[in-house]
Amino acid sequence: MDEFRYYGVIDEDSLKEYCTKIFVGAGMKDEDAGISADNLVYADLAGMESHGVIRMPAYLKRLENGGTSKTGEISIIKETDTTALIDGNNTMGQVVSKKCMELCIEKAEKNGVAFVGARGSNHFGMASYYSQMALEHDMIGMTFTSPAAHLMAPTGGIEPILDNNPFSFAVPSGEELPVVLDMATSVVARGKIGVALNKGLPIPKDWAMTIDGRETEDPEEAFNGILLPAGGYKGYGLTVIVGILSAVLTGGSILSKDVKDFYEDVSESQNIGHLFGCIKIDRFMDPEFFKLHMDEMIREIKGCKKAPGVEEILLPGEREFKNVIHRRENGIPLTQNTYRALAEVGERYGLSKPEVTLC
């Protein structure tokens, strides 16, 4: 099935420029278009294809049908020295989230810790994109986000009334790579099932169940079914807590009757809530001392005796950092389906097909 194999590779800047031009063509402001494109392309650099440019057609569909505002402006509803509540006014989630984390970092620089919440936002792409913004400021960054679809059922149920509410933590280190956890509360993100569907590949049985509660290896049944929580009832518990932090606390949609599906309800605003947090390390200890101990911890973990067949023990985020290094040097691979979809949406806005080096 050639259409599901990698078709070609494209460099980071070219892909970012192409996606930015598409967003501008759809009516977004230049700066907002660039922020949104940068988030999606970084996901592909990191190997998180489920949150990369494969989603461009879906974002465009929402912009074209009014579900997401092309030119919305965020506003501050409430603010203190260490907190703020932002109204995204239905702007692209990437734009709302980057500006929220920038404000959170600014407050934490002055006050040591800060939390900034948002409502009236949209799907924001890769969660760790925002938590990692804190790293260069010697801070621990946190990101939580609320329902963008009906994907999961509570433990014991077969009705998808919950989402797999992703969250991320980013922790700086010294000589070693930072530790970055980016996960949804399901076994896998729905987008990863979408990638399997795109590539025509079966999925493991523990990823999802059909809408009537049966096991399945069929990515199409799974994509239209119910995601399974990571760790069973523990993943279910996590999704409830992340939903409380990101939606109940901010005023975002949380009840199933209010949640609008990212793919299906393209003409309706989602009112997604997010919460961003920063801890400035120097309010607890010297950052260099902290990083030294982070390196020691990382090396001890990586030096653990390995199970048979295991070549290397990885820390959270390590694989993604290595992917970024490799793909910045060698290009970002695109499947034929993803390339075709990008070319089709680009053509609608007068762009020629993006140039790739064929695999």
N, C-alpha and C positions, 0 to 999 in steps of 0.2 A: 504494500500500500504506500507508493511513493509520496503521495500527498501528505502523509503523516510524518515523514522523515524530515530532518533539517534540510531546507532548500538552499539556504545561503547564509552568509554572515555579513554584518554591517557594523561599521564603527559607531561608538557611542555618540559622538557629536552629530553625525549625519542622521542617526535615528531620532535623536532629540530634536534636531532642527525640523525634520519632517513632521513629527508629531505636534510640535509647537505650531507649525504653519497650518496644520489641520484644525487645531483648536481655535486659532485666530480666524481661520476661514469660517468656522462655526459661529463666530461672533464674540469670542472671549477677548479680553484685553491682553496685550502682549505679555505683560508681567505674569498675569494669572495663567496664561497658556504655557509659559515657560516653566512655572512651578509645577503644573500638572504633568507636563511631559517629562520633566526631570524625575519625578517620583516613579512614573511607570517605567522609564528606561533604566533607572537604578535597580528596580526589581528584577529586570531581565539580566542586568549585569551580575546581580547576586545569585542568579539561578532560580529565583522565585518567579518562574514564568507565569504561574497562576495569577499573579498580581501585576504583570507587565503589560506590554503593548497588545497582548492578546485581548485585552479588555477595551481597547480603543473604540471598536464599533458600539459597545454597550454604553460607554460614556457619551459618545456622539448622539446616540439614539435618545438619551435623556435630555441632552442639550437641545436637540432639534424638536423634541416634543414638549418642551417646557417643564419637564420634571425637575431639571436643575437650571438655575439662573445663569445666564451667560455673563452678566455684568453686575452681579450682586456685590454689595459692600458690607463688610462685617461691622458690627457696632458693639460697644461695651455696655452691658446692662448693669453690672455691679462690679465694684473694684475696691480692694484694700491693698496694703503694702505687699501682702503675700498671696493674694488670691484675685481672680477675676472670673466673671461669667460673660461669655461672648455669645452674641447672636450672629450666626453665619448668614442669615437672610437668604438661605437656600443656595449659597455659593458652592462651587466645587469643593469637595471635602479636602482635597490637597491644599487648596489655597487657605481655607479656614484653619486647617491644622498647622501648617507651617507658621502662620502668623501667631497662632496661639502659643506654639512652642517658643517662638522668638520672644514673646511677652513673658512667658514663664521663666526663661533663662535670664532675662533682664531683671525680673523681680528677685530671683534667687541670687544673682550677683550682689544685690544690695542687702538682702535679708536672710540669706542662707538656705531657705527652703521656699518653694512656691508651688501652687497648684492653679491651673487655669482650665476651666471647663467651657464647653461649647454646646450649643443647641442650634437647631436650624441649619445643620450641616448635611453633608452627603457622604457616600462611601469615599474613604480617604486613601485607598490603596494599601501600600506596604507600611505596617505599623512601626517597624524599627527604623524607618526613614526619619521619623520624628524623634524617637528616643535617642538616636545616635547624634542628633544635633547638640546634645548636652556634653558629649565626650570632650570636645576641644576646649570646653570651659572648665574642665576638671570637676564635672558634675555627674551624678547618676541620673539618668533620664528615664521617665516612665510614660507609657501611653496606654490608654484603655479606650475601647470604642464599643458602641451599642448596636442594636439590631439593624441590619440592612436587608434582611430577608427572613422568611420562615423556613428554617433549616433543620432544627433539632427538636426532639421531643424530650420532656422531662423523663427521668428514669421511671420505667413502668408504663409509659404512654406511647402511643403510635400516632400522635397528632403533632405536626411541626408548628408549635406555637412559640418556640424560642429560636434565637440565632446562636452562632458559635463564637460570640463576642471576643474578638482578638485582643491581645495585650502584648506589651513589649517592655523589657527592661534593658538598659544599656549601661555597662559599668566600665570605666577606663582602667587601663593597665599600663605597665611601663614598657619593657622590651617585647612582651608578648602581645598578641592580638587582644583587643577588648572582648569582654564577655557580653554577648548580646542575645537575649532570649526574645524570640518573636514567634508567638504561637496563637492558634485559635483553640477553643476549648473542645473542639471535635478532634477525632483522630487525624483528619486532614481537612484543609480548607476546601470548600466547594469548588474553588477555582482549580485545585489540583485534579479534581475529578473531571473538570472541563478540559484540562490539558490531556488527560487520558482519552477523553472522548475525541478531542481534536486529533490525537495520534492513532486512534482506533485500537487502543490497548485495553485489556481487561483490568479490573481493579481487585485488590484483596477484599475478602468477604467482611473484614472487620472495619471497613471504611464507612459503609452506609447500608441502609436497608431500603426496601421498596416502600412505597407510600402505604401499603397495607401490612408492613412489618415483616417481610420476608428477607432472608439473606440474598445478596446479589453480588455478582462479579461484573455485571453489565454497567458500564459507565453512564449510559443514557438513563437506565432505570434509577441509578444512584443519584444522578444530577437532578432528576425530577422526584426523588424520594426524600429520605430523612437521613441526615448525617448522624453518625454514632459518636457519643462523647468520649474523649480521651479518658482512660481509666474508669470507665463506667460512671457510677454515681458521683465520683470525685470531679470529673469533667463537667457533669451537670451542675454540681455545686459551684464550680468556678464560673460558669456562664451566668448563673444568677448573681453572684457577687460583682462580676465585671459589669453586668447590666445595671446594677444599682449604682455603682460608682460613675458610670459614664452617661446613664440616661435618667434614672430617677433623681439623682443629685442635680442634674443640669436642666431638666425639663424636656429632655429628648423623648422620642417615642419609645415605649417599652411594652405596652399591651399589644397583643397580637392583632387586635382590630385596628390599631393605629399604624403598625409597621407596614411600610410600602416596599415591595420587592424591587431590588436594584434592576433586575432584568425584565420584570413583567409590568410594573406600575410606572411606566416611563413618562407619563404625563403628570404625575403627582409628586409633590415634594416629600422627602423622606423624613425630615426633622431628626436626623441622626445626632446623637450626643457623643461627645468625646471628653476625656479628662487627661490632662498632661501634668506631669510632676517633675520637679528637679530638686536634688539635694546637693548643695555645694560642699564638697568634701572637706575643705579647709575649716569648716565650722565644727568638725569632729577631730581631725588630725591633719598633719602636713600631707598634702597630696602626693608628694614624692615617696613618703613613707608608706602611704596607702598603696601606691602603685607597686612598690617593692614587694609588699606582702601579697598583692594580687598575683604578681609574677610567680612568687613562691608557691602559692596555692595552685595556679594553673599548671606549673611544672610537675607538682606532685600528682595531680589528677592525670596528666598525660603520661606520667611514668608508671602508672598503675599496671600491675601484671595483667597481660591481655588474655582474653579468651581465645581458644583455638580458632584460627582463621581470621582473626582481627589484626589488621596491619597498623592501625593508628587509633588512639582514643582522641576524640574531638571534643572541644568545649562548645557550648551554645554560640552560634554565629560564626564559628571558625570556617566551616565549609563555605558560607556565603562570602566572607572576606577573601578567601582564596579564589572563589569564582570571579569576584570583581577584578582581582589582579590579573587573572588569566584572560578574561574577556575584554578588559581594556587593552590588552596587548594583542589579542588574536581576533577580536570582533565578537559581536553578539549573534548567536545562531537563531534563525527564524525558521519555523516549519513552513511548508508551502501554503498551508491553510492560513496561517497568521500573515504571511507575506501577501497573499491574495486579498485578505480582508483589509490590510493597511492600504494596498493599492486602490481598492475599490472606494474606501472612504476618502482617500486623497483625491481621487479623480473627481468626486462630487464637488470638491473645492478648487478645481483647476490645477492640481498638482500632477506631475508625471510620476511614474512608478519610482519608488526608492531604489537606488543602485546598490546591489549586493554582489558579493563574490560568491559564486556558486560553489556548493559543497561537492 
